[in-house]
Amino acid sequence: MNKLFPSADAALKGVVADGQMLAVGGFGLCGIPEALIDALRDSGAKDLTVISNNAGVDDFGLGKLLRTRQIKKMISSYVGENKEFERQYLAGELELEFTPQGTLAEKLRAGGAGIPAFFTKTGVGTIVAEGKELREFDGETYVMERSLVPDVSLVKAQRADKSGNLQFRLTARNFNPAAATAGKICIVEVEEVVEIGEIAPDDVHLPGIYVHRIVHNPTPEKRIEKRTVSAAAPVDVVAAKVEAQAVIAQAAAAADTPVVPTVPANKQEGA
């Protein structure tokens, strides 16, 4: 079975439709399927419910779908970087199911494992638990959370072989594996495609049984949400050289100084 598609548009063709629930991998802008998000925007599919850790930023990631009003509802744990999200939500134009981050991850994991619901202490006594079943276990109150089984999962991985076995890179191994297992159909965007057998079994993070379609995107943009580093101050090369020479001279002088061992007071003669 050939899982490799020539483009993101081709991979989504015949799969995405109006009114679907989709899971989109990534953490902030790290590990998001950039090409697949663009293709989803270009597909024109609307009234979508999107499960994602975040909502992207105003002009990147899922922010592009918010701008085109293709998303009807977000199921998310963090949405703080998107002003258009804020505007639509406060105006009543966008539904939001705000979910604790660990609960969101477990909703996807449970969905992929065939578990319809689970109980957690997270959210008990808050608006998160409103309208949900509460039950006591060992004297503690828990809230029941339903798992999530999206129609389609859009996932980003570093590498795939042609059968769909995946490797994720560093932080991109966050919501992507759980999103992949939960979806009825999983489409993955990868930076590198290798032959079957080139990924050692112990290095496979997600088996290809979960992957239906693969898109090769070797040059993603990988934008950073917020740059928190400042420009370095200009370096005075001459002053730095003089300082380095002084440190070297001081170290050399110390090395030439004989070391006289000290004798503890209680060991001195006559003590």
Secondary structure, 3 states (H helix, E strand, C coil): CCCEECCHHHHHCCCCCCCCEEEECCECCECCCHHHHHHHHHHCCCCEEEECCCCCECCECCHHHHHCCCEEEEEECCCCCCHHHHHHHHCCCCEEEECCHHHHHHHHHHHHHCCCEEEECCCCCCHHHCCCCEEEECCEEEEEEECCCCCEEEEEEEEEECCCCEECCHHHCCCHHHHHHHCCEEEEEEEEEECCCCCCHHHCCECHHHCCEEEECCCCCCCCCCCCCCCCCCCCHHHHHHHHHHHHHHHHHHHHCCCCCCCCHHHCCCC
